[in-house]
Amino acid sequence: MNTDNLIKLENGEFVCVECEHAVKPLTNTAEGMVEADLDNVKKQLVDFPNKVIYAVCPVCGMEYRFRHIDDSLMLEESDEEK
């Protein structure tokens, strides 16, 4: 997989390509939008590599998809519209 377009998470934060803020990603759960539990996301993607888990920028709403690559979590811009 080409990792050139992937966004690295550093200390649980990423820089949004849309608004350029350094933020912690949100994700959708049964309880609504919450700060993503990155350890849980990583475990789910290790157990189910084809699972789609979305991340959302809390500032502008830009959607991303979590990816597990080389034992690291990264974000990929989602094909979904905001």
Backbone hydrogen bonds in HBPLUS format (Angstrom, degrees):
<---DONOR---> <-ACCEPTOR-->    atom                        ^
c    i                          cat <-CA-CA->   ^        H-A-AA   ^      H-
h    n   atom  resd res      DA  || num        DHA   H-A  angle D-A-AA Bond
n    s   type  num  typ     dist DA aas  dist angle  dist       angle   num
A0006-LEU N   A0003-THR O   3.19 MM   3  5.22 163.9  2.22 107.1 111.6     1
A0007-ILE N   A0075-LEU O   2.73 MM  68  4.94 164.0  1.75 148.1 153.8     2
A0075-LEU N   A0007-ILE O   2.86 MM  68  4.94 158.2  1.91 140.6 148.1     3
A0010-GLU N   A0013-GLU O   2.74 MM   3  5.26 158.4  1.79 157.5 158.5     4
A0013-GLU N   A0010-GLU O   3.02 MM   3  5.26 161.8  2.05 109.7 115.6     5
A0014-PHE N   A0023-VAL O   2.87 MM   9  5.62 151.9  1.95 154.1 159.7     6
A0023-VAL N   A0014-PHE O   2.89 MM   9  5.62 159.2  1.94 161.9 160.0     7
A0016-CYS N   A0021-HIS O   3.02 MM   5  5.62 160.2  2.06 156.0 153.0     8
A0020-GLU N   A0016-CYS O   2.85 MM   4  4.76 133.3  2.07 124.5 136.1     9
A0036-ALA N   A0025-PRO O   2.87 MM  11  5.80 176.0  1.88 147.5 148.9    10
A0026-LEU N   A0056-VAL O   2.95 MM  30  4.96 170.3  1.96 146.3 149.2    11
A0056-VAL N   A0026-LEU O   2.79 MM  30  4.96 145.3  1.91 133.8 140.7    12
A0027-THR N   A0034-VAL O   2.79 MM   7  5.65 151.0  1.88 159.6 168.8    13
A0034-VAL N   A0027-THR O   2.98 MM   7  5.65 165.1  2.01 159.3 160.7    14
A0029-THR N   A0032-GLY O   2.89 MM   3  5.02 152.1  1.97 123.5 132.8    15
A0032-GLY N   A0029-THR O   2.93 MM   3  5.02 161.6  1.97 108.2 113.8    16
A0040-ASN N   A0037-ASP O   3.03 MM   3  5.38 117.5  2.44 106.5 121.1    17
A0041-VAL N   A0037-ASP O   2.91 MM   4  6.22 159.7  1.95 156.0 162.8    18
A0042-LYS N   A0038-LEU O   2.92 MM   4  6.02 164.7  1.94 146.1 150.2    19
A0043-LYS N   A0039-ASP O   3.01 MM   4  6.21 159.6  2.05 144.0 149.5    20
A0044-GLN N   A0040-ASN O   2.92 MM   4  6.15 163.5  1.95 152.8 157.0    21
A0045-LEU N   A0041-VAL O   2.99 MM   4  6.24 156.9  2.04 152.0 158.1    22
A0046-VAL N   A0042-LYS O   2.93 MM   4  6.16 141.6  2.08 146.5 157.3    23
A0047-ASP N   A0043-LYS O   2.92 MM   4  6.14 165.3  1.95 154.2 157.9    24
A0048-PHE N   A0044-GLN O   2.75 MM   4  5.76 149.8  1.83 144.6 153.9    25
A0051-LYS N   A0048-PHE O   2.95 MM   3  5.49 167.0  1.97 125.3 129.0    26
A0066-PHE N   A0053-ILE O   2.88 MM  13  5.70 171.8  1.89 174.1 176.9    27
A0055-ALA N   A0064-TYR O   2.86 MM   9  4.94 161.5  1.89 124.8 130.2    28
A0064-TYR N   A0055-ALA O   2.76 MM   9  4.94 158.2  1.81 153.7 153.6    29
A0057-CYS N   A0062-MET O   2.95 MM   5  5.30 159.3  2.00 149.1 156.0    30
A0061-GLY N   A0057-CYS O   2.93 MM   4  4.91 142.1  2.07 132.9 142.4    31
A0078-SER N   A0063-GLU O   3.11 MM  15  5.47 166.9  2.13 130.0 126.3    32
A0065-ARG N   A0076-GLU O   2.68 MM  11  5.12 150.5  1.77 147.6 158.1    33
A0076-GLU N   A0065-ARG O   2.88 MM  11  5.12 148.9  1.98 139.0 149.3    34
A0067-ARG N   A0074-MET O   2.78 MM   7  5.11 154.1  1.84 150.8 150.3    35
A0074-MET N   A0067-ARG O   2.79 MM   7  5.11 156.7  1.85 152.0 157.0    36
A0069-ILE N   A0072-SER O   2.86 MM   3  5.32 153.5  1.93 160.9 160.9    37
A0072-SER N   A0069-ILE O   2.89 MM   3  5.32 145.9  2.01 112.3 122.9    38
